[in-house]
Amino acid sequence: MMLRRTDRAAFAVALVSRLRAHGVRVGTTGLADFVRALEAAPPDSRSSLYWTARITLVGRHSELTAFDAVFAAVFDSAAGEPGSHRRSSLDTAPTRGRPDDSHAAWQGRSAGADEPGSGLPWLTLPPATGYSEDSDSPFAVPQRLPSEVAGLADIPFEQLTAAETELLGRWIETALQVWPTRTSRRVAVGASGHRISIRETIGRARRTGWEPIHLVRVKPVERPRRVVMLCDVSQSMQAQAAAYLHLMRALVLVSDAEVFAFATTATRLTTVLAHRSAEVAIEQATSKVVDRFGGTKIATNIQGLLSSLHGGSMRGAVVIIGSDGWDSDSPAELAAAMARLRRRAYRVIWMNPRAAAPDYEPRVATMAAALPYCDAFLPADTFRSLLGVVAEIGRTRGTSPEKRARREFSRPPGADPGALVRVASPK
């Protein structure tokens, strides 16, 4: 068995470091998946180790060449080249590797030498496994490679190109399948209804001699709930602004959402982000916001939106604020604005790119002042974390105002309406 008596975690970290040095983008999720895969199914041959590393560490087809080169430098022997394990091996049998005297000997290597296998924490050397043409199944070939989206979902926004950000933006659009709903005053006949409709029951009793044999039950009709998103486009949010604009565009395209960008003033972007082309929509939104990458006035903008003609759109809506909490307004002003917003909105969700850090604490005074009025506080530094925000939006479904009033009334005396703040830990 390969990697016997070897520290799998140290081995995986060393291999990932060499892959990153050669241009293969491997995130912490891929590294963790590789370690778990080695623990769940310890490789018994070079081929199984190759595929275990490839399906967990490689997320892009263009990185296969660099991965094969690094794997060959680490594990190369006369047994066969890793390059023969590519997808073309499904049609043709893999060719034998060429023996290389410089790579054949594993003994006597210095730890710091730049040779195949150097720099990896080997405790015992893996046995050389040869390729046999007579074997029934020499290689266990997976059916599909990791998708482009899966390889980019855990990469921070500042490391993504414009094309990759647009690709992940389309992924967010497809993820918005569950939309928040609210119960209306209209009712519809349904078997799962708890309320008996007197009129419908008596009307049906005309067929049975006015005996109400069949009780007609009705249930409230669910309507889509309004979603309003406020995106901070100040200097401290420059790396996240483009990704947040793609989330705002997805919200506009999927349903009736209102989106605003703010720095020192608030700008409505609902109409420009509804453009069919993502590139044109982002370009128009960027040119429309004239105060981007400047200062931040969160409290002033929230108070201004609540007092404007668009303030009615926040009544009973799910309000999402994307900001790191840095504000030039005083904490008291932000607390007053958030309290007013909390009374008007149904839920307030704050997404903060800094919250993904393991040791994050809301030490900024303005962020600490806004937290008591938030129903959810979520990290938003990668597109996978944005998917968690999308899931949190979809959880708001079908809660009637009566149920919410009873829930508010059942709280202990003196409790803050937003005292329960759920901090989602980073993945």
DRENMARLUM-760946 format. One record per residue (C-alpha): residue in three letters; x, y, z. Coordinates in pm, 1 decimal. Example, Ala and Ser with C-alpha at 12.3 -4.5 7.8 and 13.67 -1.06 7.14 Angstrom:
residues 2
 rest        X        Y        Z
  ALA   1230.0   -450.0    780.0
  SER   1367.0   -106.0    714.0
This chain:
residues 427
 rest        X        Y        Z
  MET      0.0      0.0      0.0
  MET    130.3    345.7    -92.4
  LEU    180.8    621.0    167.6
  ARG    213.4    367.0    445.7
  ARG    327.4    526.0    773.0
  THR    315.3    865.0    597.8
  ASP    156.7   1176.8    738.9
  ARG   -122.1   1219.3    482.6
  ALA   -193.5   1580.1    576.8
  ALA    170.6   1685.5    544.5
  PHE    201.3   1491.6    220.1
  ALA   -111.1   1657.8     76.6
  VAL      4.5   2007.7    177.1
  ALA    344.1   1953.9     15.3
  LEU    188.3   1821.7   -306.2
  VAL    -59.9   2109.2   -322.4
  SER    221.6   2359.9   -267.0
  ARG    407.5   2220.8   -567.7
  LEU     89.9   2228.9   -777.7
  ARG     24.6   2591.2   -685.4
  ALA    384.0   2680.2   -771.9
  HIS    323.3   2541.8  -1122.1
  GLY     -0.6   2734.3  -1178.9
  VAL   -264.3   2482.7  -1064.3
  ARG   -528.5   2663.5   -858.0
  VAL   -608.6   2445.5   -559.2
  GLY   -826.2   2587.8   -283.3
  THR   -853.1   2482.4     77.1
  THR  -1165.9   2283.4     -3.7
  GLY   -979.8   2076.6   -261.4
  LEU   -695.8   2016.9    -16.8
  ALA   -940.0   1900.8    251.7
  ASP  -1118.5   1674.4      2.3
  PHE   -785.5   1517.3    -96.7
  VAL   -694.1   1440.1    264.2
  ARG  -1038.2   1292.2    331.7
  ALA  -1016.5   1083.6     15.0
  LEU   -677.8    944.2    119.7
  GLU   -825.6    851.5    456.1
  ALA  -1145.1    699.9    316.2
  ALA   -979.3    502.5     36.2
  PRO   -601.8    463.3     88.0
  PRO   -441.6    423.5   -256.5
  ASP   -293.2     81.7   -326.2
  SER   -129.7    174.8   -655.2
  ARG     11.4    470.5   -837.8
  SER   -291.1    479.8  -1066.9
  SER   -540.6    504.2   -781.2
  LEU   -333.3    778.4   -617.1
  TYR   -322.2    964.9   -948.7
  TRP   -699.5    964.7   -990.0
  THR   -761.3   1046.0   -625.0
  ALA   -539.9   1354.0   -654.9
  ARG   -675.5   1450.1   -995.7
  ILE  -1047.6   1445.3   -915.8
  THR   -999.6   1636.2   -588.1
  LEU   -726.9   1886.1   -678.1
  VAL   -789.0   1971.7  -1045.7
  GLY  -1089.5   2187.4  -1125.0
  ARG  -1005.2   2313.6  -1474.4
  HIS   -928.5   2123.2  -1793.3
  SER   -651.4   2367.0  -1883.6
  GLU   -458.6   2268.6  -1567.7
  LEU   -428.8   1897.6  -1653.3
  THR    -95.8   1943.2  -1830.7
  ALA     63.3   2116.7  -1531.3
  PHE    -84.6   1859.0  -1294.1
  ASP     52.5   1567.4  -1499.7
  ALA    396.5   1731.0  -1509.9
  VAL    407.3   1779.2  -1132.0
  PHE    274.9   1429.5  -1067.1
  ALA    535.0   1284.1  -1305.8
  ALA    814.9   1475.8  -1130.5
  VAL    702.3   1336.8   -794.8
  PHE    610.9    978.5   -879.7
  ASP    782.4    915.6  -1213.4
  SER    926.5    570.0  -1267.5
  ALA    938.6    317.1  -1544.7
  ALA    583.7    209.3  -1463.4
  GLY    403.5    452.6  -1693.4
  GLU    361.2    824.4  -1740.5
  PRO     71.6   1001.1  -1574.1
  GLY      7.0   1175.9  -1899.6
  SER   -123.4    847.6  -2034.3
  HIS   -408.7    868.9  -1783.4
  ARG   -577.6   1152.4  -1966.8
  ARG   -924.7   1126.1  -2109.0
  SER   -782.8   1008.5  -2443.2
  SER   -695.5    680.6  -2269.7
  LEU  -1063.7    592.7  -2289.8
  ASP  -1022.7    531.0  -2662.3
  THR   -664.5    408.8  -2681.4
  ALA   -461.6    197.6  -2445.2
  PRO   -208.4    394.6  -2241.7
  THR    150.1    376.7  -2361.2
  ARG    437.6    256.0  -2154.0
  GLY    652.6    511.6  -1983.8
  ARG   1011.4    552.8  -2094.3
  PRO   1266.5    457.2  -1834.6
  ASP   1467.0    745.1  -1704.4
  ASP   1785.3    676.1  -1508.8
  SER   1761.6   1010.1  -1330.9
  HIS   1417.4    921.4  -1198.2
  ALA   1452.1    548.2  -1145.6
  ALA   1647.9    557.7   -822.9
  TRP   1456.0    670.1   -515.5
  GLN   1736.9    611.6   -267.4
  GLY   2011.0    856.6   -182.8
  ARG   1828.3   1178.6   -265.5
  SER   1882.5   1490.7    -65.7
  ALA   1577.4   1656.0     85.3
  GLY   1651.0   1991.6    -73.5
  ALA   1746.7   1870.8   -420.8
  ASP   1519.7   1968.7   -707.2
  GLU   1453.5   1613.4   -818.7
  PRO   1138.3   1409.1   -865.5
  GLY    981.9   1350.0   -527.6
  SER   1191.1   1608.0   -345.3
  GLY   1017.9   1833.2    -97.5
  LEU    753.4   1573.4     -5.7
  PRO    740.5   1424.0    346.3
  TRP    813.4   1062.7    257.7
  LEU    864.3    832.7    555.9
  THR    867.1    514.4    353.7
  LEU    908.3    499.9    -22.0
  PRO    606.8    374.3   -217.1
  PRO    661.3     51.0   -406.3
  ALA    692.8     81.2   -781.4
  THR    382.6    -52.5   -953.2
  GLY    416.7   -160.8  -1311.7
  TYR    165.4   -150.3  -1589.4
  SER     49.6   -479.7  -1724.8
  GLU   -124.7   -511.0  -2060.9
  ASP   -274.4   -843.8  -1952.7
  SER   -467.7   -694.3  -1662.6
  ASP   -841.1   -654.2  -1707.7
  SER   -871.3   -300.2  -1570.9
  PRO   -530.4   -129.9  -1536.9
  PHE   -676.6    213.1  -1462.2
  ALA   -996.3    318.4  -1288.1
  VAL  -1102.6    612.6  -1503.8
  PRO  -1364.4    849.4  -1355.2
  GLN  -1664.8    936.4  -1567.2
  ARG  -1634.3   1313.5  -1551.6
  LEU  -1390.3   1582.4  -1445.7
  PRO  -1463.3   1853.9  -1189.3
  SER  -1658.4   2134.2  -1354.7
  GLU  -1525.3   2482.4  -1417.0
  VAL  -1764.4   2625.3  -1160.3
  ALA  -1661.3   2384.4   -886.0
  GLY  -1298.3   2484.0   -930.0
  LEU  -1372.5   2857.3   -905.3
  ALA  -1640.3   2865.6   -636.3
  ASP  -1391.9   2879.9   -345.6
  ILE  -1151.0   3132.2   -498.2
  PRO  -1167.5   3484.4   -348.3
  PHE  -1320.6   3754.7   -564.2
  GLU   -999.0   3950.5   -607.3
  GLN   -828.3   3649.7   -771.7
  LEU  -1097.2   3596.6  -1037.2
  THR  -1085.9   3735.4  -1388.3
  ALA  -1379.9   3914.9  -1548.0
  ALA  -1470.5   3606.8  -1754.9
  GLU  -1462.8   3380.9  -1450.0
  THR  -1676.0   3625.4  -1252.0
  GLU  -1933.0   3632.4  -1534.1
  LEU  -1935.3   3250.1  -1544.8
  LEU  -2004.5   3229.9  -1174.0
  GLY  -2267.9   3501.1  -1207.0
  ARG  -2463.1   3276.5  -1446.7
  TRP  -2424.5   2997.3  -1191.7
  ILE  -2587.1   3217.3   -927.5
  GLU  -2880.0   3281.7  -1163.4
  THR  -2945.9   2908.7  -1194.9
  ALA  -2918.1   2867.7   -817.1
  LEU  -3206.1   3108.1   -751.6
  GLN  -3473.9   2842.6   -787.5
  VAL  -3646.5   2890.0   -450.1
  TRP  -3783.5   3239.8   -403.7
  PRO  -3917.5   3377.1    -72.3
  THR  -4294.4   3396.2    -49.7
  ARG  -4556.4   3556.6    170.0
  THR  -4912.3   3456.0    251.1
  SER  -5176.5   3681.8     99.6
  ARG  -5538.0   3741.3    197.5
  ARG  -5659.0   3536.2    -94.9
  VAL  -5742.6   3171.2    -36.7
  ALA  -5760.3   2869.2   -264.8
  VAL  -5916.5   2527.9   -225.6
  GLY  -5658.7   2276.2   -110.1
  ALA  -5658.9   1940.4     64.4
  SER  -5390.0   2059.2    306.8
  GLY  -5588.5   2363.5    419.6
  HIS  -5677.2   2398.3    787.6
  ARG  -5966.3   2639.3    736.3
  ILE  -6315.5   2529.5    630.2
  SER  -6484.8   2743.2    367.3
  ILE  -6849.6   2780.1    468.0
  ARG  -6964.6   2905.0    129.0
  GLU  -6794.2   2629.1    -68.4
  THR  -6911.0   2361.2    175.1
  ILE  -7277.8   2472.7    156.4
  GLY  -7256.3   2498.7   -220.3
  ARG  -7137.8   2140.3   -244.1
  ALA  -7405.6   2027.1      6.7
  ARG  -7674.1   2109.5   -252.8
  ARG  -7584.0   1779.8   -422.8
  THR  -7637.6   1576.2   -104.5
  GLY  -7968.3   1710.8     20.4
  TRP  -7808.5   2000.6    206.5
  GLU  -7609.2   1759.7    422.1
  PRO  -7245.5   1882.8    448.5
  ILE  -7084.6   1547.7    386.0
  HIS  -6774.4   1687.7    216.1
  LEU  -6597.3   1971.4    394.8
  VAL  -6418.0   2208.8    159.5
  ARG  -6091.5   2333.7    303.1
  VAL  -5901.0   2637.9    185.1
  LYS  -5548.9   2764.2    241.0
  PRO  -5387.1   3104.0    187.8
  VAL  -5231.8   3175.2   -150.3
  GLU  -4856.9   3240.9   -142.7
  ARG  -4721.7   3541.1   -327.8
  PRO  -4358.9   3623.4   -410.6
  ARG  -4200.0   3838.7   -144.1
  ARG  -4009.5   4148.5   -244.5
  VAL  -3630.4   4139.0   -210.5
  VAL  -3426.5   4458.1   -182.9
  MET  -3045.4   4456.5   -192.7
  LEU  -2810.2   4739.5    -99.6
  CYS  -2451.8   4697.1   -219.5
  ASP  -2156.3   4890.1    -82.7
  VAL  -1926.1   5003.7   -366.6
  SER  -1681.5   5210.7   -161.2
  GLN  -1302.6   5181.2   -171.1
  SER  -1289.0   4903.2     90.4
  MET  -1535.4   4694.9   -116.4
  GLN  -1362.5   4734.0   -451.6
  ALA  -1265.6   4365.9   -478.3
  GLN  -1619.6   4245.1   -403.6
  ALA  -1820.5   4505.2   -598.4
  ALA  -1822.3   4319.8   -933.6
  ALA  -1930.2   3989.2   -777.5
  TYR  -2206.1   4159.0   -577.3
  LEU  -2331.6   4326.6   -894.8
  HIS  -2372.3   3981.9  -1052.1
  LEU  -2575.4   3869.7   -750.7
  MET  -2790.9   4181.7   -780.3
  ARG  -2844.7   4114.9  -1150.2
  ALA  -2952.9   3758.1  -1074.2
  LEU  -3205.8   3885.6   -820.8
  VAL  -3346.2   4132.6  -1074.3
  LEU  -3375.2   3875.6  -1353.5
  VAL  -3531.3   3597.7  -1147.5
  SER  -3803.5   3799.8   -977.7
  ASP  -3922.9   4146.0   -885.7
  ALA  -3626.0   4272.5   -684.9
  GLU  -3503.5   4624.9   -618.5
  VAL  -3126.7   4678.2   -606.9
  PHE  -2923.5   4983.9   -507.4
  ALA  -2551.9   5064.4   -496.5
  PHE  -2424.3   5314.1   -244.2
  ALA  -2106.4   5482.6   -132.5
  THR  -2174.3   5843.5    -34.8
  THR  -2508.6   5843.1   -220.7
  ALA  -2750.0   5568.0   -323.9
  THR  -2803.5   5479.0   -691.5
  ARG  -3087.8   5260.3   -819.1
  LEU  -2958.7   4990.9  -1057.3
  THR  -3273.3   4783.0  -1110.6
  THR  -3332.9   4895.5  -1469.7
  VAL  -2973.7   4880.7  -1595.7
  LEU  -2900.9   4538.9  -1442.9
  ALA  -3207.3   4393.0  -1617.1
  HIS  -3021.0   4401.8  -1949.0
  ARG  -3003.4   4067.3  -2127.7
  SER  -2625.0   4082.0  -2166.0
  ALA  -2433.4   4047.6  -1840.2
  GLU  -2133.8   4236.4  -1978.6
  VAL  -2343.8   4531.4  -2091.6
  ALA  -2542.3   4534.1  -1765.5
  ILE  -2231.4   4543.1  -1546.1
  GLU  -2072.0   4809.7  -1767.4
  GLN  -2380.8   5032.6  -1752.4
  ALA  -2413.4   4984.9  -1376.5
  THR  -2047.7   5073.7  -1326.1
  SER  -2077.6   5392.0  -1531.2
  LYS  -2399.9   5496.0  -1357.9
  VAL  -2249.6   5486.9  -1007.1
  VAL  -2045.8   5806.5  -1004.4
  ASP  -1925.7   5787.5   -642.8
  ARG  -1785.8   5434.2   -646.8
  PHE  -1457.6   5352.6   -473.9
  GLY  -1485.9   5651.3   -244.8
  GLY  -1616.3   5703.1    107.9
  THR  -1908.8   5527.4    275.1
  LYS  -2220.8   5664.8    442.7
  ILE  -2434.2   5364.4    526.8
  ALA  -2664.3   5534.2    777.6
  THR  -2727.6   5834.5    551.5
  ASN  -2813.9   5614.9    253.5
  ILE  -3047.5   5387.0    450.7
  GLN  -3232.9   5684.7    596.2
  GLY  -3250.7   5844.7    251.8
  LEU  -3394.3   5531.1     88.6
  LEU  -3652.0   5486.2    364.1
  SER  -3767.6   5846.0    316.3
  SER  -3768.1   5834.2    -64.6
  LEU  -4025.8   5701.8   -310.1
  HIS  -3850.9   5363.0   -298.3
  GLY  -3900.1   5329.4     75.6
  GLY  -4233.0   5155.0     21.8
  SER  -4056.4   4867.7   -158.0
  MET  -3886.0   4774.3    168.0
  ARG  -4211.7   4725.3    356.5
  GLY  -4243.8   4353.4    428.5
  ALA  -3940.5   4275.7    210.9
  VAL  -3623.1   4079.4    264.1
  VAL  -3351.6   4344.4    273.8
  ILE  -2993.1   4238.9    199.6
  ILE  -2702.1   4468.5    281.6
  GLY  -2363.5   4382.6    134.6
  SER  -2093.8   4578.9    315.3
  ASP  -1789.0   4534.9    536.5
  GLY  -1934.1   4774.5    796.3
  TRP  -1684.4   5059.1    754.5
  ASP  -1891.3   5376.3    778.1
  SER  -1807.0   5743.3    810.6
  ASP  -2137.1   5803.8    990.3
  SER  -2150.1   5762.7   1365.3
  PRO  -2257.0   5429.8   1520.1
  ALA  -2557.4   5598.9   1680.8
  GLU  -2682.4   5716.8   1340.7
  LEU  -2639.8   5370.5   1190.6
  ALA  -2819.5   5208.8   1486.6
  ALA  -3112.8   5449.2   1442.5
  ALA  -3127.6   5380.2   1066.4
  MET  -3110.9   5003.4   1117.6
  ALA  -3383.1   5017.0   1384.1
  ARG  -3610.7   5200.7   1144.3
  LEU  -3527.3   4956.8    864.5
  ARG  -3590.9   4658.5   1092.8
  ARG  -3938.4   4785.5   1177.9
  ARG  -4029.0   4819.2    810.3
  ALA  -3861.1   4513.1    656.9
  TYR  -3960.5   4152.6    710.5
  ARG  -3602.2   4028.7    743.6
  VAL  -3263.1   4198.2    732.6
  ILE  -2965.1   3997.2    608.0
  TRP  -2615.0   4142.6    629.4
  MET  -2342.7   3984.8    414.1
  ASN  -1987.5   4079.9    506.5
  PRO  -1675.6   3962.4    317.1
  ARG  -1464.4   3998.8    633.8
  ALA  -1683.2   3754.2    828.3
  ALA  -1525.1   3457.7    646.8
  ALA  -1208.9   3487.3    858.3
  PRO  -1200.4   3223.8   1135.9
  ASP  -1108.9   3479.9   1403.8
  TYR  -1346.5   3751.2   1284.1
  GLU  -1511.0   3969.4   1545.7
  PRO  -1724.8   4279.6   1477.4
  ARG  -1474.2   4518.3   1631.7
  VAL  -1575.6   4807.9   1404.9
  ALA  -1812.2   5026.6   1606.5
  THR  -2057.6   5076.3   1320.7
  MET  -2074.6   4702.6   1245.6
  ALA  -2131.9   4623.7   1611.2
  ALA  -2409.7   4884.2   1621.6
  ALA  -2588.0   4730.6   1319.6
  LEU  -2568.3   4364.0   1426.3
  PRO  -2854.6   4367.9   1682.4
  TYR  -3097.5   4461.8   1405.1
  CYS  -2992.6   4184.9   1163.5
  ASP  -3174.0   3852.3   1136.0
  ALA  -2875.4   3685.4    968.6
  PHE  -2508.0   3774.3    941.1
  LEU  -2332.6   3578.5    664.2
  PRO  -1984.4   3569.9    510.6
  ALA  -1960.2   3666.2    143.5
  ASP  -1603.4   3638.9     16.0
  THR  -1648.1   3366.9   -249.4
  PHE  -1923.6   3259.9   -484.1
  ARG  -1986.1   2951.6   -271.6
  SER  -2057.4   3176.7     24.6
  LEU  -2290.4   3380.5   -198.8
  LEU  -2475.1   3056.4   -260.2
  GLY  -2528.5   3039.6    116.1
  VAL  -2679.2   3387.7    100.0
  VAL  -2911.8   3269.4   -177.3
  ALA  -3018.0   2974.1     38.0
  GLU  -3086.9   3208.6    330.0
  ILE  -3309.2   3421.9    105.7
  GLY  -3507.6   3116.8      0.1
  ARG  -3578.8   3015.8    360.8
  THR  -3826.7   3303.4    397.5
  ARG  -4139.4   3125.0    280.0
  GLY  -4504.3   3150.3    370.1
  THR  -4493.5   3302.5    720.6
  SER  -4809.1   3500.7    778.8
  PRO  -4807.1   3840.4    954.8
  GLU  -5015.2   3687.2   1232.4
  LYS  -4753.9   3420.9   1303.8
  ARG  -4478.9   3680.4   1298.2
  ALA  -4675.8   3902.0   1540.5
  ARG  -4721.9   3609.6   1779.2
  ARG  -4349.4   3534.1   1754.9
  GLU  -4259.8   3894.4   1832.1
  PHE  -4508.3   3901.3   2123.6
  SER  -4366.4   3579.8   2272.8
  ARG  -4019.2   3729.7   2321.3
  PRO  -3909.9   3813.9   2674.4
  PRO  -3981.2   4167.8   2791.2
  GLY  -3707.2   4409.7   2693.0
  ALA  -3556.8   4175.3   2432.2
  ASP  -3426.4   4338.6   2118.2
  PRO  -3621.2   4241.9   1802.0
  GLY  -3295.3   4151.1   1629.1
  ALA  -3112.8   4004.5   1925.8
  LEU  -3086.3   3662.0   1765.3
  VAL  -2816.7   3702.1   1504.8
  ARG  -2702.3   3390.9   1324.3
  VAL  -2337.5   3403.9   1224.4
  ALA  -2266.3   3149.6    953.2
  SER  -1919.9   3000.0    987.1
  PRO  -1707.3   2986.9    667.9
  LYS  -1693.0   2662.4    479.5
